[in-house]
Amino acid sequence: MVDCDNFYPNCEKNFMPAWKDRPVGVLSNNDGCLVARSNELKEAGIPMGAPYFKYREQLQAMNAVIVSSNYALYGDMSSRVMTTLGQFSPDIEVYSIDEAWLDLSGFDPATLDAYGREIVTTTKRHTGIPISMGIAPTKVLAKIANRICKRRKIPGHVFNLGSVENLDVVLSTIDVGDIWGIGKRWSKKLRASGIYNARDLRDADPERMRKQFNVVMQRITLELQGFPCLGFEDIQTKKQIIASRSFGERVKSLGPLLEAVAMHATRAGEKLRAQGSVCGAIQVSIRTGRHNPNEAYFRESALAKFPVATADTRRLIKGACQGVKQIYRKGPRYAKAGVMLLDISPAQMVQGSLFETGDSTRSAALMATVDQINQFHGRKTLFFAREGVKQAWSMKRSMTTPAYTTRWEDIPVVS
């Protein structure tokens, strides 16, 4: 398991050498909360998700650099990191924007530590992004190894769990709630049954875990015992896709709401097609602000079902806009809108209909072409008119750094 260290802040520091030793924080949409912190901010006790306005004075006193999220930069830097990692393994599985699995099966176990350090060094040299690596016989154990590597600041940024002398002691230090795939609900239930750490779960009976929980828990237990049996999809099954954003300023009329949900439906459609899926329904929601005592809170949602599952953005936009028109009410000042794609299934397993047609070959080709153009030339090179052009309601990001790697005019000039 390879994990980029403090990915967002380090992407920013990469292009601003003067920030190398300064605390750097990245804000959420609309510059509300801190969603990424450099080590300096973590060590100063600035919590994840800290409201910016509450910590502004403390951050200024620390001479911290605070920037708006720059997703174009982070996405491109992630692609560069993954491309570099792909040179070291015949099989790479991207887990998130800053994490990936490398399959090192068949490599000499005696040289894995040195090979891992070579991967770390090369990635830093090629991209400027520091990474940490956890090596183990299974994915669950590799996740644990990666966690230990980062938390204990292992020299060389590589920790091989397969070479430790006393694995029992190591696993005893890992809380059951920190194991990959174990959520809050499961961890609470595990503790109630006397399982408090990774060692306890490893020593549990896999069959009992299956009966008490499900097959995924059985596989996690087996993985802790050293038997590879857990696929990425077992943990990351996406039963729905969500796209939502707060508005940069309150919205009162229907037009901006339609533009916003159309934009979110477009983004959700891109994600849907990227994983080779279709959806059977789209849910749209709108709401006002939660914390204004002078305004009544209003939230409403609507569901639009498709006769035949689809991945065509045009159908998604139509369903989302129909939903908004059903629930829109004059008067409230809306703060947020979003969409959720439901009833997701593989594109090759679409249930047909006697009276409705699904996505045609032409539809699939059109969507693929739009996706390819936007991937190559940048998002929104092609977009649907229903999304609007000016989008005065869009989120505020007043402190965004340049798109150093994806926009010609923002490429750094070295003199």
Summary of the structure (lengths in Angstrom):
residues: 415
radius of gyration: 23.6
end to end distance: 38.8
largest distance: 68.8
contacts: 1267
relative contact order: 0.11
helix: 45%
strand: 20%
